[in-house]
Amino acid sequence: MTDRFVQQAIAQVLTPIYEEQFHDHSYGFRPNRCAQQAILTALEMMNDGNEWIVDIDLEKFFDTVNHDKLMTIIGRTIKDGDVISIVRKYLVSGIMIDDEYEDSIVGTPQGGNLSPLLANIMLNELDKEMEKRGLNFVRYADDCIIMVGSEMSANRVMRNISRFIEEKLGLKVNMTKSKVDRPQGLKYLGFGFYFDTRAHQYKAKPHAKSVAKFKKRMKELTCRSWGVSNSYKVMKLNQLIRGWINYFKIGSMKTLCKEMDARIRCRLRMCIWKQWKTPQNRINNLIKLGVDKDTARITAYTGNRIAYVCQRRVMNFAINKERLTRFGLVSMLDYYTERCVTC
């Protein structure tokens, strides 16, 4: 049997046993649960008066799981010695570093389908402790936030829960990344939060770092020097747009989508303008797209100022949204509006 097959077999045995024990506010690596559900639950708690956030960061969680503590927790529920033995062997199976084998004394092997389940089993102890203390919390894998009503309570919870994690679970809390903050200063699962003064409640949106990451990838896919066809660039852009919108669709981002649509269309116009190459070819193509001959000639002989040309009204008219849509480009705003209706 392959290692992956063994992991899958163990996971099939353990999942139904532990799924009933896992806390309702644990969302990571579980059937029919997702990050968006965690965000919506967090928003409900924030809007219920819990406006101070305890953001606990576990340092290199998968690399620091204590085997003995984990096996003790599993042994409370699993009485089959063969299953326990296989799990123990999986944990100590070792790792390859620079083609050399090293024993794994702590941690769970990453990349397998069993490690996330073992992580949930370990952190379920944290869930039970927080529930016993009456705390409002949301956990996705090893990303946990606790919501309380005051800054004093938040600092007290930070101290007590950090102590429990390190002393009882044998894990390490990264105190440089862990913090007490208001929702506006929080980044959780790629989302940021803001207070909507009209609706008088907190709402989610893509965090600035997530937006920056999207913009960077978008620029890579619309690079004029990338030696692929424009149709291929549009295909890759569509994949990026659909994936990003499907993840962040519960967030508020109409204005962002409008802005990004304009940027994407402008950068595609620059790709097309460069592809036309010569002034005469540019004149012919502009005329075909409905630009009058004199304006086409003036535009074509503007020189190498590609960004300048593609931001002017002539190119916006010649290669407008409708033409790019017919070419296959997905509009972020249109797709976001569609997904918001269906979600």
C-alpha positions in Angstrom: 0.0 0.0 0.0 1.2 3.5 -0.8 1.7 6.1 1.9 -1.2 8.2 0.5 -3.5 5.2 0.5 -2.6 4.4 4.2 -3.3 8.1 5.1 -6.6 8.0 3.3 -7.6 4.8 5.0 -6.8 6.1 8.5 -8.6 9.4 7.7 -11.7 7.5 6.7 -11.7 5.7 10.1 -11.0 8.7 12.2 -13.2 11.4 10.5 -16.6 10.0 11.4 -15.5 9.4 15.0 -14.1 12.9 15.5 -16.5 14.9 13.3 -19.2 14.6 16.0 -16.8 15.9 18.6 -15.4 18.9 16.7 -16.8 22.3 17.8 -19.4 24.1 15.6 -17.1 27.1 15.2 -14.2 25.0 13.8 -14.2 25.2 10.0 -10.8 24.2 8.6 -10.3 20.9 6.7 -13.8 19.6 7.5 -16.5 18.2 5.2 -19.1 20.8 4.0 -17.3 23.7 5.7 -15.3 26.5 4.3 -13.5 29.8 5.0 -16.4 31.9 4.0 -18.6 30.3 6.7 -15.9 31.2 9.3 -15.9 34.8 8.1 -19.7 35.0 8.3 -19.7 33.6 11.8 -17.0 36.0 12.9 -19.1 38.9 11.5 -22.2 37.8 13.5 -20.1 37.8 16.7 -18.6 41.2 16.0 -22.0 42.7 15.3 -23.3 41.2 18.6 -21.2 43.6 20.6 -17.8 41.7 20.6 -15.7 44.5 19.1 -12.3 43.5 20.4 -10.4 40.7 18.7 -7.8 38.4 20.1 -5.8 37.1 17.1 -3.6 34.2 18.2 -0.9 33.0 15.8 0.6 29.6 16.4 4.2 29.5 15.4 5.0 26.8 12.8 2.0 24.7 14.0 2.4 21.7 11.8 6.1 21.5 12.6 5.7 21.7 16.4 2.9 19.3 17.2 3.9 17.2 20.2 3.5 13.5 19.3 3.0 12.3 22.9 0.3 14.8 23.6 -1.5 14.1 20.3 -1.4 10.3 20.9 -2.7 10.8 24.4 -5.7 12.8 23.0 -6.3 10.2 20.3 -6.1 7.4 22.9 -9.0 8.8 24.9 -11.3 8.1 22.0 -9.7 5.4 19.8 -9.3 2.0 21.6 -8.1 0.1 18.5 -4.4 -0.6 19.1 -3.7 -1.1 15.4 -5.1 2.3 14.4 -3.1 4.0 17.2 0.0 2.1 16.1 -0.4 3.2 12.4 -0.9 6.8 13.4 2.2 6.8 15.6 4.2 5.3 12.8 2.9 7.9 10.4 4.0 10.7 12.8 7.5 9.3 13.2 8.0 8.3 9.5 10.6 11.0 9.1 11.4 13.6 6.4 13.8 14.1 3.6 16.1 17.1 3.7 18.6 17.5 0.8 18.3 13.9 -0.1 19.0 12.8 3.5 16.6 11.1 5.9 15.9 12.7 9.3 13.7 11.4 12.1 10.6 13.5 12.9 10.5 13.9 16.6 7.8 16.5 16.6 5.3 17.8 14.0 3.0 16.2 11.4 4.1 15.6 7.8 2.7 18.3 5.6 1.1 17.7 2.3 -0.7 14.5 3.3 -4.5 14.3 3.8 -4.1 13.0 7.4 -2.1 15.9 8.9 -5.1 18.4 8.7 -7.3 15.9 10.5 -4.7 15.3 13.2 -4.3 19.0 13.6 -8.1 19.4 14.2 -8.0 16.6 16.8 -5.2 18.4 18.6 -6.8 21.9 18.4 -10.2 20.6 19.3 -8.8 20.6 22.9 -8.4 24.3 22.5 -11.9 24.6 21.2 -13.3 22.8 24.2 -11.3 25.0 26.6 -12.5 28.2 25.0 -16.1 26.9 25.0 -15.7 26.1 28.7 -14.7 29.7 29.3 -17.7 30.9 27.4 -15.7 32.7 24.7 -16.9 33.6 21.3 -14.4 32.3 18.8 -13.8 31.1 15.2 -11.1 28.7 14.2 -10.0 27.7 10.7 -7.2 25.1 11.0 -4.6 26.8 13.2 -5.9 30.3 12.5 -8.0 31.3 15.6 -9.6 34.6 16.6 -11.6 35.3 19.8 -14.1 38.1 20.0 -14.8 39.9 23.3 -16.5 43.0 24.5 -13.6 45.1 25.9 -9.9 45.7 25.6 -9.3 44.6 29.2 -11.1 41.3 28.6 -9.2 40.8 25.3 -5.8 41.2 27.0 -6.8 38.8 29.8 -8.0 36.2 27.3 -4.7 36.6 25.3 -2.7 35.8 28.4 -4.8 32.9 29.6 -5.3 31.2 26.3 -1.7 31.6 25.3 -0.7 30.0 28.6 -3.1 27.1 27.9 -1.8 26.5 24.4 1.8 26.4 25.5 1.5 24.5 28.8 -1.3 22.1 28.1 -0.9 21.5 24.3 2.8 22.0 24.1 2.5 24.4 21.1 4.3 27.7 20.6 2.4 31.0 20.4 4.1 33.6 18.1 3.7 36.7 20.3 5.2 39.0 17.7 2.3 38.2 15.3 -0.4 37.6 17.9 -2.3 40.7 18.9 -5.3 42.4 20.4 -7.0 44.7 18.0 -10.3 46.1 16.7 -11.9 44.4 13.6 -10.6 47.2 11.3 -7.0 46.1 12.1 -7.6 42.4 11.5 -6.6 40.2 8.6 -8.3 36.8 8.8 -8.2 34.2 6.0 -7.5 36.9 3.5 -10.4 39.2 4.5 -10.4 42.6 6.2 -13.2 44.2 8.1 -14.8 47.6 8.3 -17.7 49.3 10.0 -20.5 50.3 7.6 -22.0 53.5 9.1 -25.1 53.3 7.0 -25.9 49.7 7.9 -24.5 50.2 11.5 -22.6 46.9 11.4 -19.3 45.3 10.5 -18.8 43.9 7.0 -16.0 41.9 5.3 -14.0 42.9 2.3 -10.8 41.6 0.7 -7.8 42.7 2.8 -5.4 45.2 1.3 -2.7 42.5 1.2 -5.0 40.2 -0.7 -5.8 43.0 -3.2 -2.1 43.7 -3.6 -1.4 40.1 -4.3 -4.2 40.0 -6.9 -2.9 43.1 -8.6 0.6 41.7 -8.8 -0.6 38.5 -10.4 -2.8 40.5 -12.8 0.2 42.5 -13.9 2.2 39.4 -14.6 -0.6 38.0 -16.8 -0.9 41.3 -18.8 2.9 41.8 -19.2 3.5 43.1 -22.7 6.8 41.2 -23.0 5.2 37.8 -22.1 5.5 35.9 -25.4 2.1 34.3 -25.5 -1.1 35.2 -27.5 -3.6 37.7 -26.1 -6.2 35.0 -26.1 -4.1 32.9 -23.8 -3.6 35.9 -21.5 -7.4 36.4 -21.4 -7.9 32.8 -20.5 -5.4 33.0 -17.6 -7.0 36.3 -16.5 -10.5 34.7 -16.5 -9.2 31.9 -14.3 -7.7 34.4 -11.8 -10.8 36.6 -11.8 -13.3 33.7 -11.3 -11.2 32.1 -8.6 -10.7 35.3 -6.7 -14.3 36.4 -6.9 -15.6 32.9 -5.9 -13.4 33.1 -2.7 -14.2 36.8 -1.8 -17.8 37.0 -3.0 -19.2 37.4 0.5 -17.1 40.6 0.8 -18.1 44.1 -0.2 -16.0 45.1 -3.3 -18.1 46.7 -6.1 -15.9 49.7 -6.2 -12.8 47.5 -6.2 -14.2 45.4 -9.1 -14.9 48.6 -11.2 -11.4 49.8 -10.6 -9.8 46.5 -11.4 -11.9 46.1 -14.6 -10.6 49.4 -15.8 -7.0 48.5 -15.1 -7.3 45.1 -16.7 -8.9 46.5 -19.9 -6.2 49.2 -20.1 -3.4 46.7 -19.8 -4.9 44.5 -22.4 -5.2 47.5 -24.7 -1.5 48.0 -24.3 -0.8 44.4 -25.1 -2.9 44.7 -28.3 -1.3 48.0 -29.2 2.2 46.5 -29.0 1.1 43.5 -31.0 0.0 45.8 -33.9 3.7 46.9 -34.0 3.9 49.3 -37.0 2.1 52.6 -37.5 0.4 51.5 -40.7 -0.9 48.3 -39.1 -2.2 50.4 -36.2 -3.9 52.8 -38.6 -5.6 49.9 -40.5 -6.8 48.2 -37.3 -8.1 51.4 -35.7 -10.1 52.2 -38.9 -11.5 48.6 -38.9 -12.7 49.3 -35.3 -14.6 52.4 -36.3 -12.0 55.2 -35.8 -11.9 57.8 -38.5 -8.9 57.9 -40.8 -7.4 61.2 -39.6 -7.7 60.3 -35.9 -6.3 56.9 -36.5 -3.2 58.4 -38.3 -2.6 60.9 -35.5 -2.9 58.1 -32.8 -0.7 55.7 -34.7 2.1 58.1 -34.9 2.2 59.1 -31.3 5.4 57.2 -30.8 6.3 54.5 -28.2 4.1 56.0 -25.4 2.0 52.9 -25.1 0.5 53.7 -21.8 -0.3 57.3 -22.9 -2.1 56.1 -26.1 -4.1 53.3 -24.4 -5.5 55.6 -21.7 -6.9 58.0 -24.3 -10.5 58.1 -25.6 -9.6 56.7 -29.0 -8.4 53.3 -27.7 -11.2 53.2 -25.1 -13.6 53.6 -28.0 -11.8 51.2 -30.4 -11.3 48.4 -27.9 -14.2 49.0 -25.5 -15.7 46.7 -22.9 -18.1 45.1 -25.3 -15.4 44.1 -27.8 -13.2 42.7 -25.0 -16.2 40.7 -23.7 -16.8 39.3 -27.2 -13.0 38.4 -27.2 -13.7 36.4 -24.0 -12.7 38.6 -21.1 -14.7 38.2 -18.0 -15.8 41.4 -16.2 -15.0 41.3 -12.5 -18.0 43.5 -11.6 -20.4 41.4 -13.7 -19.1 38.1 -12.4 -19.2 39.4 -8.8 -22.7 40.6 -9.2 -23.7 37.3 -10.6 -22.0 35.3 -7.9 -23.5 37.5 -5.1 -27.0 36.7 -6.4 -26.4 33.0 -6.5 -24.4 32.6 -3.2 
